[in-house]
Amino acid sequence: MTSPSAVAPAGGSTELAATGAGSATPWAIGGAAVALGAGAGLVLAARRRTATGR
């Protein structure tokens, strides 16, 4: 039985495969973070509004 480090790569290259993540990925993650923060802010504002309205 051979250890995994002794096995040569099938393609003969040691480069990593491309992940498919494009240049817009950071913008999409940033947009999702902004939307999440805005939603959390709206929930907190609504809770405060109903708590003081009682």
C-alpha positions, 0 to 999 in steps of 0.5 A: 500500500502506498501513502497519498504523498507518494502518488503522482498527480494524474495531470502531471501538474501541481497547480490547483484546480480553478474554483469557478469563483468570478471577479463579482464574488466579493461584490455578491458577498458584500451585498449580502452582508449589507442586506443582512445588516439592513434587515437586522436593523429593521427588525430591531427598529420594529421591536423597539417601536412595538415595545414603546407603543404598548 
